[in-house]
Structures are given as C-alpha cells and as structure tokens.
Amino acid sequence: MIFQAAPLSGAFTVGLEKRGDDRGFFARAFCQNEFAQQELVSNFVQVNNSLSAKKGTLRGLHYQLPPHAEVKVVRCVRGALWDVILDLRPGSSSFGQWFGAELNEDNRLSMYVPKGFAHAFLTLADDTEALYMVSEFYAPETERGIRWNDPRFAIEWPIEPTVISPKDSTWPEFDHAFHGVGHFGGR
C-alpha cells in the first residue's frame, strides 16, 4: 500500500501497490498491519456502500461527535467523485482547512479521514459508487453536518452540485456550539 500524507495533519490518500502480470494485477486495498505501522486506526466496524445515480450528487459534509467520532476510509469503486475532508479538530495546525482529491475507478485511491474531520463527496459521473469503512457504528444522536457551501471554509468544488438531499441542503453554517468543536482528539 502507498500512503501519501495529505496537507491536513493526520489525513492520507492511500494507493494500491500493484503486483501485475499478463493476467492483470493484485493489490491490497486494506491491511491492518500496514495501517497500524502508519499509526492509523485499523479497526473498522462497518463497510458502507453508496450509489449516486446522477453526476453532480453531493453527499456531506458529515461527521459524528464523540464518543462516536469515526475514522473513515473512502474509495470510489465505480465512476468518479471529488472527495473532501475538513479539519474541525481544535488545536490542530490545519483546523478549518479542507483538502480534496479525485477518487475514481481508474486511480483506485482511498481517502483516510481522521476523527474530527467532516467528510463529503461530489460525484463527477453518473452511477458513481463509493465503498467506505468506518471505525464506529452510526449514532444518529451524535451526527452533525455543515452546509457544503459554508463561506467560512470556501471549499472549491470542481462542478456545481445539482442533487443534494433535503438533510444535506439544510445543514447549518459552522457554529462551535452545534458542531461540538472542542471534543475531538486522536487519529
């Protein structure tokens, strides 16, 4: 596996180290030992699968508060998406900063999203499918979100979102009290 540090503290893109021959290739998409060697969370409790039928579908920005704060490892298995993470960890050198990367079926990259980060993606093709591992079970009472176009963060989306759920379109702008900032810690 190829771990590339993102410009935000504790976040990574993870690529495949392919071993190929005339049949194709073999690669690990996840290895508990290799994640642990990078001092990353390596215990996951769920694997989620989402399909977005239309290009321009935006999902996010989502996260959970402690004690259910979660690490995510997100991969696009069909189509293409713009994956965005936003650091909400107080005291972090990258607090309030975002990072985006294209994940697609050809580059096979994954995004490692640490605890305390909000996460979203915007599909760049019809019928885009994402597969992601999470380190905590979904807990609706600690779920939070930030409006995708909050001017405080000025996230640069490669295309204008055209499909957004009612829930995601009504998340509030960032507010310390609602978003529970001050409670995150760890990778």
C-alpha positions in Angstrom: 0.0 0.0 0.0 1.2 3.5 -0.7 0.4 6.1 2.0 0.7 9.7 0.9 0.2 12.4 3.6 -2.4 15.0 2.7 -1.8 18.6 3.5 -4.0 18.3 6.6 -2.5 16.8 9.7 -3.3 13.1 10.1 -5.1 12.7 6.8 -3.8 10.5 3.9 -4.6 9.2 0.5 -3.9 5.5 0.1 -2.9 4.0 -3.2 -2.5 0.4 -4.3 0.9 -1.2 -4.7 0.1 -3.3 -7.7 1.7 -6.6 -8.5 0.9 -7.4 -12.1 1.5 -9.8 -14.9 -0.3 -10.7 -18.1 -3.4 -11.7 -16.2 -3.8 -8.2 -14.6 -2.8 -7.2 -11.1 -3.2 -8.0 -7.4 -3.1 -5.4 -4.7 -4.2 -4.9 -1.1 -6.9 -2.3 -0.6 -6.6 -2.6 3.1 -4.1 -4.2 5.5 -4.5 -3.9 9.3 -0.7 -4.3 9.8 0.2 -1.6 7.3 -2.4 0.9 8.7 -1.0 0.2 12.2 2.6 0.8 11.1 1.5 4.2 9.9 -0.1 4.8 13.4 -3.6 4.9 11.8 -6.8 3.4 13.1 -7.0 -0.1 11.7 -10.2 -1.5 13.4 -13.4 -0.9 11.4 -16.9 -2.0 12.4 -18.9 -1.3 9.2 -18.3 -1.2 5.5 -20.8 1.1 3.7 -21.7 1.2 0.0 -23.4 4.2 -1.7 -24.6 4.6 -5.3 -25.3 8.0 -6.7 -27.2 7.8 -9.9 -26.5 11.3 -11.2 -23.4 13.3 -11.8 -23.4 16.3 -9.5 -24.8 14.5 -6.5 -23.3 15.9 -3.3 -23.3 13.9 0.0 -22.0 15.7 3.1 -20.4 17.4 4.9 -20.9 14.7 7.7 -19.3 13.6 10.9 -20.2 12.3 14.3 -19.3 13.8 17.7 -17.5 11.8 20.4 -18.0 9.3 21.8 -19.0 8.1 18.3 -16.4 10.2 16.3 -15.3 8.0 13.5 -12.4 7.4 11.1 -13.5 6.7 7.5 -11.5 5.1 4.6 -13.4 6.0 1.4 -12.8 4.5 -2.0 -14.6 5.0 -5.3 -15.2 1.6 -6.9 -17.2 2.9 -10.0 -17.3 6.2 -11.7 -15.6 9.2 -10.2 -16.0 11.6 -7.2 -14.4 14.6 -5.7 -13.7 13.7 -2.1 -13.4 16.5 0.5 -12.3 16.5 4.1 -12.5 19.4 6.5 -10.4 19.5 9.7 -12.6 20.5 12.8 -10.1 19.5 15.5 -9.4 22.4 17.8 -5.7 22.9 18.4 -4.9 21.2 15.1 -2.4 23.0 12.9 -4.8 22.6 10.0 -8.1 23.5 11.8 -10.6 24.9 9.4 -8.7 23.9 6.3 -10.0 21.5 3.7 -8.4 19.1 1.2 -10.0 17.5 -1.9 -8.9 14.7 -4.2 -10.5 12.9 -7.1 -11.1 9.3 -6.3 -12.2 7.2 -9.3 -12.4 3.6 -10.6 -9.1 4.1 -12.5 -6.8 5.6 -9.9 -8.2 3.4 -7.1 -7.2 5.9 -4.4 -8.7 5.9 -1.0 -9.0 8.8 1.4 -8.2 8.2 5.1 -10.4 10.6 7.1 -9.3 11.0 10.7 -11.7 11.5 13.7 -12.7 15.2 14.0 -12.9 15.7 10.2 -16.1 16.4 8.3 -16.4 14.5 5.0 -18.3 15.0 1.8 -18.1 13.9 -1.8 -19.5 15.2 -5.1 -20.0 12.8 -8.0 -18.2 13.6 -11.3 -20.0 10.8 -13.3 -23.4 9.1 -13.4 -23.7 5.9 -11.5 -20.8 6.6 -9.1 -20.4 4.1 -6.3 -18.4 4.6 -3.1 -17.3 2.0 -0.6 -16.1 3.1 2.8 -15.1 1.6 6.1 -16.0 3.3 9.3 -14.5 2.8 12.8 -17.7 3.5 14.8 -21.3 2.4 14.4 -23.7 5.1 13.1 -25.2 7.0 16.1 -27.9 9.5 14.9 -27.8 11.4 18.2 -24.2 12.5 17.6 -24.5 13.0 13.9 -23.6 16.5 12.6 -23.1 18.2 9.3 -22.0 21.5 7.9 -23.5 23.2 4.8 -21.5 22.3 1.8 -21.1 25.9 0.7 -20.3 27.5 4.1 -18.4 30.7 3.2 -16.1 30.3 6.3 -14.4 27.3 4.6 -14.7 28.3 0.9 -14.5 24.7 -0.4 -13.7 24.7 -4.1 -16.0 22.2 -5.8 -15.0 21.2 -9.4 -18.6 21.4 -10.6 -21.8 22.8 -9.2 -23.8 20.3 -7.2 -27.2 19.6 -8.8 -28.6 16.8 -6.5 -28.5 17.4 -2.7 -30.7 15.7 -0.2 -33.0 17.9 1.9 -31.0 17.0 5.0 -27.7 17.9 3.4 -29.0 21.2 1.9 -30.2 22.4 5.3 -27.2 21.7 7.5 -26.2 25.0 9.2 -23.1 27.1 8.7 -20.4 26.3 11.1 -21.1 27.1 14.8 -18.9 25.9 17.6 -21.8 25.1 19.9 -23.8 23.0 17.4 -20.7 21.3 16.0 -19.3 20.3 19.3 -15.8 21.6 18.5 -13.5 21.1 21.4 -14.4 17.4 22.0 -12.3 15.7 19.3 -8.9 14.1 19.8 -6.8 11.3 18.3 -6.3 9.9 14.9 
